[in-house]
Amino acid sequence: MSEAADKIENVEANEVNNSGKKDKTDRVGFGKLMLWQSRMISVTVITLVNVYLMIYCTDTLGIPAAMVSMILVLSKAVDGVTDMVAGFIVDRTETRWGKARPYEIFVVGIWLTTWLMFTCPANLSTFVKCIWIFLMYTLANAVCYTFLNANATPYTVRAFRNEQIVKLTSYGSVVPMLAAVIFNVVFPMMMGSIATSAAGWSRLIGMWAVPMAAIGLLRMLFIKEKYDVETPQTKGEKIKVHDVVTLFKTNKYMLLIALMNFVFNFVTNMGVIVYYYTYIVKNVGLMGVASLAQVIAIPLAFVFPVMLKKISVARLMMIGFAVSSLGYLINFFAGANLILLIIGGILTGAGTIPASMLIGLLIIECAEYNEWKGHHRMEGTMSSVVGLGQKVGAALGAGALGVFLSLAGYTGTAETMPGSAFTMIRLLFSLIPMALFVITAFSLKAYNLDKKIPQIQAENQARREEYKKQSGMEE
């Protein structure tokens, strides 16, 4: 295994071509790119699986939607504590495998607990079912997903050069996007034929859990941490609790990103699309057809490196939210018209690509800002804070869906639905997310770190070089 990894690294490290000229420092080989994105494939799929949790609980287990919402919200109380602890632990970690790399093992835990979540015995009482869902959801998200969030950026900046990260993030985003398209096409079809009972749901999730957990482990096994990016001013010092307090006091940009991530995930994780195709389109299988059309937006990722030379990541995200808002507006007029739904789906999907795939670049900018201010970089803690925004937004989005549906008179086991439930499903699929994305786009105007970052990076690099020179360290 280590021999295979060394071969991959040798290919990447080969900087001399036949003409004797050096290759660009931002080059990332296809093999390493695929290995690096393996965990992202796994996490993307499990995120999409969780979209089906609400309809599984309401329509298969018979749990009232409002009660499911309460479960998800209560779980976030635990999540808020574990997020801070996980980031702190990652920032303090030093092992022979590196700082962040060992925590990749949690990808196995998140798939195991998610499968157990969808394996709740249908003959239990409603109260026991709620306890079961709460425990499994909390273990999956408040523990496993928390550590996977916390280690993501620290692992990235220690495994790749700064010049490589933009291309790795942009081009690499195509891989999980393709995985998402495949999942969104295949899963609804499998759901229609397999998930017809509680046992069927367990079998369906298990069929995805085993291969996805194995795929998710690949980058931990093959990608090493190679670069030391510790802040010269704080090198050798362990992160302390007061450093976390200082981070919240001095880095407003991190908080702004976390807020943006909260709203973004609130919208994208409501899971209303399943209800829309079930009750408005009246054919859940067509959801896969509409999702397949989103493959048209995937080539956008290849344009990002060029675009990011002209505009900042934050500005690209603003444009994306505007595009998604237009897509949600089209959804409002679509009804059961598949052509309009496909157009709306393409726009909403394309617009969310920057926010879903490039947020790590903003965390790195915030880490550079921390270093520039003379503090620890704290990528792990910042990843946890931003990840907390993601998970709370996702849970409250799913929770809000249950509350809104309940208020509108929706009951999963009822033979007929009131018109108010249909109206609410339409609004949650169109105008409500449109309004939230418009607000989010305008809020990003306050993120002005992108204008300062070139100078900040240059000054940080100069300090590192001076530290190496004074320490007698070689380049």
N, C-alpha and C positions, 0 to 999 in steps of 0.2 A: 504494500500500500504506500509506504513512504517512498519506495523506489519510483512508483508511478507519479507521485507528487513531485519528486525531484525532476523527472523528465519534463513535466509540464512547466516547472519553474525554469528549467534550462532553456526551453523554447522561448519563454517570455524574456529571459535575461540576455538572450542573444541579440546584442545591439549592433552587430556588424554584418552588413550584407555583402554580396559578392563584389560590389564596387568599392568596398572599404569604407563606406559612409555609415555613420551611426543612424539607427532608426530613431524615430521620435519617441520622447520619453512618455508620451501619453498612450502608447500602443498597449492594447489588451488583447491577447490571443483568444480565439474562439473557444478553445478548450477550457481555459481558465474562466472566461465569461460564463459559460454554461455551468461549470461547477459552482461558481459564486452565486448564481441565481437559483440554484437548486432549492435552497431554503425558502427563497421568496416565492417559488412555485408552490411549495407546501403551505406556507402561511396564507398566500392568496386564496388557495382552494378552501382552507379551513374558515377563512373570513366569509367566503361565499356560502359555505355550509351553514354558518350561523344565521344567515338571512332566513333560513327555513325553520328556525327554532320556534318562532311565534306560531306559525300555522301548524307545526307538529304538536305543540302544546294545546292549542285551541281545538283543532279538528280531529286529532288522534287520541290525545290523552283527556280531552274534555275539560281542560282547565280554563276558567274564565280569562279573557284577554287582560282585564285590569289586574288580575292576580299575577299573571305572568309578568306584567310590567313592574309590579311591586318587587317581584323576585329579582329582576334585572337591576333595579335601582338599589335595592339593599345590598346586592353583590358589589356595587361600586363603592360602598362605604368601606368594605374590606380592601378593594382595589386601590383606593387612595392611599392607604397605609403601605401596602406592599410595593407600590410603585416607587415611593420615596426610598424605601429600604433597599430595593433591588438595584436602583441606580447607584446608591451609596456603596453597596457591596461590590458592584462591578468596578467602580472607580478606585476601590482600595485593593482589588485583586492583583496578585502577582504569582503566576505559576509557570512551570516549564513549558506549558502549552500556550502561555500568553495571558493577557489581561481579560479579554472578552471571549476568546475562542471556546473555552470549556463550557460556557453556558448554552452553546448550540444544542446540547443534549436535551434541553427542554422541549425540542420539537417532537420528541417521542411522547413526552408527558401530555402535551396538548392534544395530540391525536387520540391517545388512550382515554383521557377524560371526556373528550368530545364524543367519542363512540359510546362511552358509558352514559353520557347525557341523553343520547338518542336510543338508549336501551332500557328506559324506565318501564317496569312491568305495568301493563295496562290495568291489572286487577287491584292495584293499590288504591287506597283512599286518596281523595284530592289533596288532603293535607300532606300525606307522605310523598305523593308525587311532587308537590311543591318543594319539600325538603330535598328530595333527590335532585331535582333540576338545579336548585340553589347551590348545593354542594358541588356538583359536577361543573356547573358554569363558573363557580368561584375558583375552583382548582385550575380549570383550563385557562381562565382569563386573569385572575388576580395573582396566580403563581407562575404558571408556565409561560403565558403570553407576555407577562410583565418582564421576565428575565430576557426573553427574546427581543423585546423592545429595547431594554436597557443596554444590551450588548451590541446592537446593530451598528451604530455609528463608531463606537470605539474599535470594533473589529475592522471596519472599513478603512479607517485612517491608518491603521497599523499593518494592513495587508497590502495597501496600494499607495503609490505616489499621488500627490495632489493632482498632477497632470492627468492621471489615469481615471480619477474618480468621476469626473463629468461624463466621459465617454462610457465608463462602466455603468453608471446610473442611467444614462439616456438609452444607449443601445441595449443594455441589459434589461431595461424595462419591457422590451418587446417579448421577452421569454415568459414572464408571468402574465402578461396581457394575453398572449396566445393560450396559455393555460386557462385563463379566466374565460376566454371565448369557448374553448373546448368544453369546459365545465358547464357553462351556461347553456350550451346546446345539448350536451349529453345528459346532465343530471335531471332536468325536468322530464325527459323521456323515460329515464330509469325510474324516477319518482312515480310516474303514472302507472308503471307496470309492477314495481316492486314494493314501494312504500304505501301499500293499501291497508296496512295494519301496523300495530306497534312492533311486532316481530319483523315485519318488512322494513321498517325504518332502521332497525338495528342492523339488519343484513346489508342494507344499502350503504349506510355510513361505514360499516366495517370493510366493505369492498373498496372504499376510497382510502380508509385510514392506513391500511398496511402498506400499500405502495407509496403513499404520500409521506409517511413517516420515514421510510427508507430513503426516498429521494431527498428529503429535508436534511439528512445527516451528511450528505456528500461533501459540502464545503467545509464542514468541521474536520472531516477526515483528510482532505487534500490541500486546503488553503492555509498556509502558515501566517502568523504575525511576523513581519520582517522589519518594520520601521519604528524607530523611537521618536515619538512626537511629544514627549513630556515637556512642560514649560520650564525653561532654564531657571526662572526665578523661584520655582517651587519644586525643582527636581529632588527626588529623594524624600520629600515630605508626604506623609499619609494624609488623605482627605479627612477632614474633621467635620463635625456637625455644623460648626459655625461657618464653614465654607459653603454649605448648602444654603444657610440663611443669607450669606453675602450674595450668593447667586440670585436669589429672588429679589434682593434689594437693588442690585446693580445691573441686571440684564433684562431690561424690559422687552427686548426683541424676542427672547425665548418665550416669554409669557404671551406675546402677540401671536407667535407661531402656534402655541398650544391652543389658544382660543380659536384660531382659524381651523386647526385640525379637529377641534370639538364640533364646530358647526358643520364642517365638511362631512364628518363621519355620522353626525346626527341625521343628515339628509340621506346619505348613501346606504345606511344600514337600517332604515325603517322597514325594509322588506315588503313594502306595499305592492311591489310589482307582482308578487305571487297572487295576492288578492285581486289585483286589477285584471290579470289574465284569467283568473278563475271566475270572477263575477261580472266583469264588464265585457271582456272579449269572449268569455265562456269557452275558452280552449287553452288550458295551461301549457299544452304542448307547443303552441305557437310562440310562447315566450322564448324557446330555444331558437326558433327561426329568426326572430327579431334580434336576439343576442348575437347570432352569427353575423349579421350585417355590420356589427361593430368592428369586425376585423378590418374594415375600410380605414378606420382611424389609426391602426397600429403603425403604419409607416411614419406617422408624426414623430415618433420617438427618434427616428434617424435624423430628423431636422433639428432636434433640440440643441445638439452641440453647436451648430451654426447659429441658431437663434440666440443662444446664451452668450455669444460673442458680441451681440448687439444690444440685447436687453437682459435685465437681471432675472434671476429665478422667481423672485416675488412678482415682478411685472408679468412674467409668463403665466404665473398662476392666476393673476387678475384677469388676463385675457381668457384663460380657460373657464373661469367661473362665469364670465359673460356669455361665452358660447353655450355652456350648460344651461344657463338661464333661458336662452332662446329655445333650446331643446325642450325644456319643461313647459314653456309657453305653447309649443306645438302639441305637446301631450294633452293640453287642456281641450284642444279642438279635435283631437284624434278620435275619441270614442273607441269604437271597435275597428276602425280603419287601419289595416295592417301596414299599408304604405306610409301613412303619417306616423304611425308608431315606430316604424323602422327609422324614418328620418329623425324623429325626436330622440330615439335611442342612440343613433350615431352621434348627434350633437351633444347629448348629455354625457355619453361615454368619452368622447374626444376631449371635452372640456375638463373632465376630472383627471385626465392623465398627468398633467404637471403636478397637481397637488398630491396625487397618490404615489407618484414615482420619484419625485425630486425633492421631497421634504427633507431628506437626509442632507442635502447640500445646504439648506438653511441652518440646520443644526451645526454643521461644520463651520459656517460663518459665525454663528454665535460662540462656538468654541474658540475661534480665532479672536473674537472680540474679548472673551474672558482672558485669554493669554495676554492680549494687548494691554488690558487693565491691570496686569500683574497678578492675576489669580490662577488657580488650577483651571485646566481646560474643561474638565468635568463633562465629557461627552456622554458618559453613562447616565449621570443624573439628569442632564438635559433631555436625553432620549426618553427617559422615564417620564419626565414632566410632559413632554409632547405626546408620548404614548398614552399617558393618563387622559389627556384631552381626547385622543382618539377613542379610547375604550369607554370613557364616560359618555362621549357623544354617541357612540354606537349603541350603548345600552339604553341611554335615554331616548334615542331615536326609535329603537324597538319598543321601549316602554311607552313612548308617546303614541305610537301606532296603536297599541292595545287600549290606551285610555281614550283616544279619539274614536276608535271603532266602537268601544263600549258605550260612549256617550251618544254615538249615532244609532245605537240600537242593534249593533252586530252581535250575533250569537253563532258560534261555529257549528253547533249541532242542530240549529233550527232548519226547518224545511224551506221556509220562505224568509226573505230579508226585507226590511222596510226600505223605502226609497231614500231615506236619510243616510243609511249605511252606504248605498251606492254613490251618493253625492260626496260623502266623506272620502271614500276610496279614490274618487276622481280628483278631488282637491289635493289629497296627499301625494298623488302621482304627478301633479302639475304645478298649480299656483303657489302652494305653500313652499315646496323646495325652491321654486324660482325666486321667491322673495328672500329667502334665507341666503341664497347664493349671491344675489345682488348686494345684500348687506355685507357679506363676507368680502366680496371684491373691493368694495369701498374701504373696508377696515384695513386692508393691506396697504393702503396708501400711507399709513403711519409707519410702515416698515421702511426706514430710510438707511438701514445699515448697508444696503447694497451699494450706496454711493461712497461709503467710507472704506469698504472692504479691500480694494486694491492697495491703498496706503497701509492699512492695518496689516495685511499679509506681508508686505515688503518690510515693515518695521519688525514684525515678529521674526522673519527670516534673518534679518540683520542681527537681532539679539541672539538667535541660535548659533549663528556663525561666530559671533564674538565669544559666546560661552564655550564653544568647541575649541576656539583658538586659545583662550585662557586656560582651559582644562588640558590642553595638549592632546586633544582628540583629533583623529584623522577624519576626513570627510567620509 
